[in-house]
Amino acid sequence: MSSPASRPVPPAAASLLNLRGAVDLSSLKQRPAPGAAAGNPAVPGGAGAAPAANATATNGTADTGAAPLRVNVTEGNFQELVELSAQVPVVFALWAAYSPESASMVDSLERVINSYGGRLVLGTADIDAFPQLAQAFQVQAVPTAVAVIKGQPVPLFQGGADEAQIRPLLDELLKVAAANGVTGSLGAGGPAVAEPAPLPPLHQAAFDAIEAGDYAAAAVAYRQALLEMPADAEAKAGLAQVELMARLQPLSAQDTEALRTRAAEEPDNLDAQLSVADLDVAGGHVEDALNRVVSFIGRNFGPERETARVRLLELFDVVGTHDDRVAKARQGLARVLF
């Protein structure tokens, strides 16, 4: 990735995206950064363990004497930070050792965020150690800052930025957060996020398989969970996600380019259209993916149409059945079917 000079831009408040639809978060894994101890990766500008792990969300003002609200993002705490964004906005700073602007940007963000008295949290992530996170946020350059509010990413800026540029962006971000009902702050006290309940055994087996990169075994575990409890919505969504991941896993960059070319040249080629829809969902282009499959269904009949319809329903589960883009695609599907 390059690090071109770029100015901060206002948060895209009018078009909040669904993070879950962009990537299966349970698949995000981080290896320790070079020279860092496991579980405590190095970050530019220093900073140790996350004080947010020892903070409590409140409706009041945080104790400004508390430790700086900076978190080193790992696979183990990423989901907790996403969940924390329902209480306070979490600003993710994505950096790389090869980028000379990264250290100063992260340090500037930390100083400004600390001045807000617990109304914001900073998460720093090395994209070389955690490349899946860069893909999830569709990072085009480093350093990049992306906020998350209620689990939804809000782009902030790419490239270097000083405190005078960052502060008005964060002021605007807090307005966006308040408009979405996120008005908490963090103060000293108990844990910010409750210890998660243990997963059901088959769900844990699926998660362990995903951690090992064995998507086939994860799918087996989720199918067994559905046999035992057909109404298990989490298992249904998990199965759809790991099947998507398994379809994408063997594809190279050349394969991806060839599939997109074939899909453009052969709009009625079922395999090509479904493969590109998979790529678009994984890349965060959810609406494009769903519209592609709906359009195919509208043009075709017979077994291929049914195959496409079933895949579309699986993609609904991947994105989230309550997502607005899924609701819109369901309406489109009804129109072409009836």
SULVENSUL-V80450 format. One record per residue. N is the residue number from 1. RES is the residue in one small letter. OMEGA is omega in whole degrees, -180 to 180 (NA if undefined). Layout:
n->{N;N}
res->{RES;RES}
omega->{OMEGA;OMEGA}
This chain:
n->{1;2;3;4;5;6;7;8;9;10;11;12;13;14;15;16;17;18;19;20;21;22;23;24;25;26;27;28;29;30;31;32;33;34;35;36;37;38;39;40;41;42;43;44;45;46;47;48;49;50;51;52;53;54;55;56;57;58;59;60;61;62;63;64;65;66;67;68;69;70;71;72;73;74;75;76;77;78;79;80;81;82;83;84;85;86;87;88;89;90;91;92;93;94;95;96;97;98;99;100;101;102;103;104;105;106;107;108;109;110;111;112;113;114;115;116;117;118;119;120;121;122;123;124;125;126;127;128;129;130;131;132;133;134;135;136;137;138;139;140;141;142;143;144;145;146;147;148;149;150;151;152;153;154;155;156;157;158;159;160;161;162;163;164;165;166;167;168;169;170;171;172;173;174;175;176;177;178;179;180;181;182;183;184;185;186;187;188;189;190;191;192;193;194;195;196;197;198;199;200;201;202;203;204;205;206;207;208;209;210;211;212;213;214;215;216;217;218;219;220;221;222;223;224;225;226;227;228;229;230;231;232;233;234;235;236;237;238;239;240;241;242;243;244;245;246;247;248;249;250;251;252;253;254;255;256;257;258;259;260;261;262;263;264;265;266;267;268;269;270;271;272;273;274;275;276;277;278;279;280;281;282;283;284;285;286;287;288;289;290;291;292;293;294;295;296;297;298;299;300;301;302;303;304;305;306;307;308;309;310;311;312;313;314;315;316;317;318;319;320;321;322;323;324;325;326;327;328;329;330;331;332;333;334;335;336;337;338}
res->{m;s;s;p;a;s;r;p;v;p;p;a;a;a;s;l;l;n;l;r;g;a;v;d;l;s;s;l;k;q;r;p;a;p;g;a;a;a;g;n;p;a;v;p;g;g;a;g;a;a;p;a;a;n;a;t;a;t;n;g;t;a;d;t;g;a;a;p;l;r;v;n;v;t;e;g;n;f;q;e;l;v;e;l;s;a;q;v;p;v;v;f;a;l;w;a;a;y;s;p;e;s;a;s;m;v;d;s;l;e;r;v;i;n;s;y;g;g;r;l;v;l;g;t;a;d;i;d;a;f;p;q;l;a;q;a;f;q;v;q;a;v;p;t;a;v;a;v;i;k;g;q;p;v;p;l;f;q;g;g;a;d;e;a;q;i;r;p;l;l;d;e;l;l;k;v;a;a;a;n;g;v;t;g;s;l;g;a;g;g;p;a;v;a;e;p;a;p;l;p;p;l;h;q;a;a;f;d;a;i;e;a;g;d;y;a;a;a;a;v;a;y;r;q;a;l;l;e;m;p;a;d;a;e;a;k;a;g;l;a;q;v;e;l;m;a;r;l;q;p;l;s;a;q;d;t;e;a;l;r;t;r;a;a;e;e;p;d;n;l;d;a;q;l;s;v;a;d;l;d;v;a;g;g;h;v;e;d;a;l;n;r;v;v;s;f;i;g;r;n;f;g;p;e;r;e;t;a;r;v;r;l;l;e;l;f;d;v;v;g;t;h;d;d;r;v;a;k;a;r;q;g;l;a;r;v;l;f}
omega->{177;178;-177;175;-180;-179;173;178;-179;177;-180;-173;-175;-175;178;-177;178;-176;-179;179;-178;-176;174;-172;-178;-179;-177;-179;180;171;180;177;180;178;-178;175;179;179;179;-175;178;177;179;178;177;-178;-177;-175;-175;175;179;179;178;-179;-180;176;179;175;180;180;-177;175;-176;176;-179;180;-180;-175;-180;-175;170;-173;176;176;-177;-178;-176;-178;178;179;177;179;178;-178;172;-179;176;176;176;180;179;175;-179;-171;176;-177;-178;-178;-178;-179;-171;-174;-177;179;-179;180;178;178;-178;-179;-179;-178;178;-178;-179;172;175;179;179;175;178;173;-179;-177;174;-175;176;178;-175;-174;180;179;176;178;-179;-179;178;-178;179;-179;176;-4;177;175;178;176;174;178;-178;178;-176;-177;177;-179;178;179;172;178;-179;177;178;-175;-180;177;-175;-172;179;176;180;173;179;179;179;175;177;180;-180;179;178;175;180;-173;-178;174;-178;177;180;179;-177;-177;-180;-178;-179;177;-177;177;179;177;170;-173;-179;175;178;178;178;-180;179;179;177;178;-180;-179;-179;-176;178;179;177;179;178;-179;179;178;178;177;179;175;-178;-179;-175;-179;-178;-176;-180;178;179;178;179;178;179;-178;-178;175;175;-179;179;179;-176;-172;-176;-174;174;177;178;177;-178;-180;180;180;180;178;-180;180;178;-178;-176;-176;179;175;-174;-176;-179;-178;-180;179;179;175;175;-179;-178;177;-179;-180;178;179;-170;-176;177;-178;-177;178;179;-177;177;180;178;180;180;-177;-170;-178;176;-174;-179;178;-180;177;179;-180;180;179;179;178;177;178;174;180;179;-176;-176;-172;180;-180;-179;179;176;179;179;179;177;177;177;178;180;-179;-177;180;-173;NA}
